[in-house]
Amino acid sequence: MKKRTVPKKAVKSAGRKSSGIPSHVHPYGANVHRDLDWHEKKFQKLTGRLPADGQKTVQRALDYSRDRHGSQQRYGGSPYIIHPLRISNILMSEWGVLNAAVIAAALLHDVVEDTQTTIKEIKDTFGDEIGKLVDGMTMWKGSETYELYCKRVARGPQNLRIIKCADVLDNLRSWHEVGETPDAMTRWWREVNGCVLPIADATEPQAAASIRALLEDRWYLKMAQMQ
């Protein structure tokens, strides 16, 4: 894994205890996890590595996702767009993914599932490659279980699987904001361990290592009633 330089401010916040959250859960610090401005600035810096046409594509995807998700919120009241931004940053910063289509699809991955947007609209606006990735990330509620959804993702291309790994990793890093019942945490832990971790193992060693480290962490095991 590449050694990353962490800003002094992030190091300081990472070293503090925050509601019992292990300091290693967020490589940038627990207090930064919900800082939309911080993640957006990081995103703009990272996308500067892309070719000019790629930068335009991902910026359009960010604007489109922000518009479609509108006033939707994540756990704890954060604007929903922070989740796609963090996923994109995981892909670029932690796993070295600099494919504009993958980053754009990561930004758009929940637009069809959580808004009135259709796959056709995504394909018409961003093209077939991005549309297929968003389609692959969309769980068709009412017609497939989470297990069937993961099996479909597992059969998909590398680019689809790596987006799913980043999606799940950010969700794991957000557990302390959820406030769900212990039974829900147990179910989520088992779903990730049984369905997503095998996808990560077959896709990207760094992704698998990051997900496994959290699943095996004592704090997570306690949260999920697995110890």
C-alpha positions as CSV (number, residue, x, y, z in Angstrom):
1,M,0.0,0.0,0.0
2,K,1.3,3.4,-0.9
3,K,2.4,5.6,1.9
4,R,0.2,8.7,2.1
5,T,0.9,12.1,3.5
6,V,-1.8,13.1,6.0
7,P,-2.4,16.8,6.7
8,K,-1.4,17.8,10.2
9,K,-4.9,18.9,11.0
10,A,-6.2,15.5,10.1
11,V,-3.5,13.8,12.2
12,K,-4.6,15.8,15.2
13,S,-8.2,14.9,14.9
14,A,-7.4,11.3,14.2
15,G,-5.5,11.1,17.4
16,R,-8.4,12.2,19.5
17,K,-11.1,9.9,20.8
18,S,-14.5,10.6,19.3
19,S,-17.5,8.8,20.9
20,G,-15.4,5.7,21.4
21,I,-14.6,5.4,17.6
22,P,-11.2,3.8,17.0
23,S,-8.8,6.4,15.6
24,H,-7.9,4.2,12.6
25,V,-11.5,3.9,11.3
26,H,-11.0,7.1,9.3
27,P,-7.6,7.6,7.8
28,Y,-8.3,11.3,7.7
29,G,-9.7,11.6,11.2
30,A,-13.2,11.0,12.6
31,N,-14.0,14.7,12.8
32,V,-13.3,15.2,9.1
33,H,-15.7,12.4,8.1
34,R,-18.7,14.7,8.0
35,D,-16.8,17.7,6.7
36,L,-18.3,18.2,3.2
37,D,-16.0,21.1,2.3
38,W,-12.9,19.1,3.2
39,H,-13.9,16.1,1.1
40,E,-14.9,18.3,-1.9
41,K,-11.6,20.1,-1.8
42,K,-9.8,16.8,-1.7
43,F,-11.9,15.6,-4.6
44,Q,-11.1,18.7,-6.7
45,K,-7.4,18.1,-6.0
46,L,-7.5,14.4,-6.9
47,T,-9.5,14.9,-10.1
48,G,-6.8,17.4,-11.2
49,R,-4.8,14.2,-12.1
50,L,-7.3,13.2,-14.8
51,P,-7.1,14.3,-18.4
52,A,-9.1,17.4,-19.3
53,D,-12.0,15.5,-20.8
54,G,-12.1,13.2,-17.7
55,Q,-12.2,16.2,-15.4
56,K,-15.2,17.6,-17.3
57,T,-17.0,14.2,-17.1
58,V,-16.6,13.8,-13.3
59,Q,-17.5,17.4,-12.6
60,R,-20.7,17.0,-14.6
61,A,-21.4,13.8,-12.7
62,L,-20.8,15.6,-9.4
63,D,-23.2,18.4,-10.3
64,Y,-25.8,16.0,-11.6
65,S,-25.6,13.8,-8.5
66,R,-25.8,16.9,-6.2
67,D,-28.9,18.1,-8.1
68,R,-30.7,14.8,-8.2
69,H,-30.1,14.0,-4.5
70,G,-31.2,17.5,-3.6
71,S,-32.0,17.8,0.1
72,Q,-31.5,14.1,0.9
73,Q,-29.4,13.5,3.9
74,R,-27.0,10.8,5.2
75,Y,-26.9,9.5,8.7
76,G,-26.6,12.3,11.3
77,G,-27.9,14.9,8.9
78,S,-25.0,15.2,6.4
79,P,-25.9,16.2,2.8
80,Y,-26.2,13.0,0.8
81,I,-23.6,14.1,-1.7
82,I,-20.8,13.6,0.9
83,H,-21.2,9.8,0.5
84,P,-20.5,9.7,-3.3
85,L,-17.7,12.2,-2.8
86,R,-16.0,10.1,-0.1
87,I,-16.4,7.0,-2.3
88,S,-14.7,8.8,-5.2
89,N,-11.9,9.9,-2.9
90,I,-11.4,6.4,-1.6
91,L,-11.1,5.1,-5.2
92,M,-8.6,7.8,-6.2
93,S,-6.6,8.4,-3.1
94,E,-6.5,5.0,-1.4
95,W,-6.7,2.6,-4.3
96,G,-5.2,4.7,-7.2
97,V,-8.2,4.5,-9.5
98,L,-8.0,7.3,-12.0
99,N,-10.5,6.2,-14.5
100,A,-13.0,9.0,-15.2
101,A,-15.9,6.6,-16.0
102,V,-15.4,4.8,-12.8
103,I,-15.3,8.0,-10.7
104,A,-18.3,9.4,-12.5
105,A,-20.3,6.2,-11.9
106,A,-19.3,6.3,-8.2
107,L,-20.7,9.8,-8.0
108,L,-23.9,8.6,-9.6
109,H,-24.2,5.2,-8.0
110,D,-27.3,5.9,-5.9
111,V,-29.1,8.3,-8.2
112,V,-31.3,5.7,-9.8
113,E,-31.9,3.7,-6.6
114,D,-32.7,6.7,-4.4
115,T,-34.3,9.3,-6.8
116,Q,-36.7,9.4,-9.7
117,T,-33.8,9.2,-12.2
118,T,-33.9,6.3,-14.7
119,I,-31.0,4.3,-16.2
120,K,-32.0,5.6,-19.6
121,E,-31.5,9.2,-18.4
122,I,-28.0,8.3,-17.1
123,K,-27.0,6.6,-20.4
124,D,-28.4,9.5,-22.4
125,T,-26.5,12.0,-20.3
126,F,-23.2,10.2,-19.6
127,G,-23.0,7.4,-22.1
128,D,-23.3,3.6,-22.1
129,E,-20.2,2.8,-20.1
130,I,-21.1,4.9,-17.1
131,G,-24.8,3.9,-17.5
132,K,-24.0,0.2,-17.2
133,L,-21.9,0.8,-14.1
134,V,-24.7,2.7,-12.4
135,D,-27.1,0.0,-13.5
136,G,-24.9,-2.6,-11.9
137,M,-24.7,-0.6,-8.7
138,T,-28.5,-0.2,-8.5
139,M,-30.2,-2.7,-6.2
140,W,-33.7,-3.4,-7.7
141,K,-35.7,-3.4,-4.5
142,G,-38.6,-5.7,-4.5
143,S,-37.2,-7.9,-7.2
144,E,-33.9,-9.0,-5.6
145,T,-32.5,-9.6,-2.1
146,Y,-29.2,-8.2,-1.0
147,E,-27.6,-11.6,-1.5
148,L,-28.8,-11.8,-5.1
149,Y,-27.7,-8.2,-5.7
150,C,-24.2,-9.0,-4.4
151,K,-24.0,-12.1,-6.6
152,R,-24.9,-10.0,-9.6
153,V,-22.2,-7.5,-8.7
154,A,-19.7,-10.3,-8.1
155,R,-20.3,-11.5,-11.7
156,G,-19.8,-8.0,-13.0
157,P,-16.6,-6.3,-14.4
158,Q,-13.7,-5.2,-12.2
159,N,-14.8,-1.5,-12.4
160,L,-18.2,-2.3,-11.0
161,R,-16.8,-4.4,-8.2
162,I,-14.3,-1.8,-7.1
163,I,-17.0,0.8,-6.9
164,K,-19.1,-1.5,-4.7
165,C,-16.1,-2.1,-2.4
166,A,-15.6,1.7,-2.0
167,D,-19.3,2.1,-1.3
168,V,-19.3,-0.5,1.5
169,L,-16.1,0.8,3.0
170,D,-17.6,4.3,3.3
171,N,-20.7,2.8,4.9
172,L,-18.6,0.9,7.4
173,R,-16.7,4.1,8.2
174,S,-20.1,5.7,8.9
175,W,-21.5,3.1,11.3
176,H,-21.0,5.4,14.3
177,E,-23.5,7.9,12.7
178,V,-26.2,5.4,12.0
179,G,-27.9,4.9,15.4
180,E,-29.5,1.6,14.3
181,T,-30.4,-1.2,16.6
182,P,-27.8,-3.9,17.5
183,D,-29.8,-6.4,15.5
184,A,-29.5,-4.3,12.4
185,M,-25.7,-3.9,13.0
186,T,-25.5,-7.7,13.3
187,R,-27.3,-8.2,10.0
188,W,-25.1,-5.6,8.2
189,W,-21.9,-7.1,9.6
190,R,-22.9,-10.5,8.3
191,E,-23.9,-9.1,4.9
192,V,-20.6,-7.4,4.4
193,N,-18.6,-10.4,5.7
194,G,-20.5,-13.0,3.8
195,C,-21.4,-11.1,0.5
196,V,-19.0,-8.2,0.0
197,L,-15.7,-9.3,1.5
198,P,-15.5,-12.1,-1.1
199,I,-16.0,-9.5,-3.8
200,A,-13.2,-7.4,-2.4
201,D,-10.9,-10.4,-2.1
202,A,-11.4,-11.1,-5.8
203,T,-11.1,-7.5,-6.9
204,E,-8.5,-5.4,-5.0
205,P,-6.2,-6.4,-2.2
206,Q,-6.2,-3.0,-0.6
207,A,-10.0,-2.9,-0.6
208,A,-10.1,-6.3,0.9
209,A,-7.6,-5.4,3.6
210,S,-9.5,-2.2,4.5
211,I,-12.8,-3.9,4.8
212,R,-11.5,-6.9,6.7
213,A,-9.6,-4.7,9.2
214,L,-12.9,-3.0,10.2
215,L,-14.9,-6.2,10.3
216,E,-12.3,-7.7,12.6
217,D,-11.9,-4.6,14.8
218,R,-13.0,-5.1,18.4
219,W,-15.2,-2.0,18.3
220,Y,-17.1,-3.2,15.2
221,L,-17.4,-6.7,16.6
222,K,-18.9,-5.2,19.7
223,M,-21.3,-3.0,17.7
224,A,-22.5,-6.0,15.7
225,Q,-22.7,-8.3,18.8
226,M,-20.2,-10.6,17.2
227,Q,-18.0,-11.1,20.3
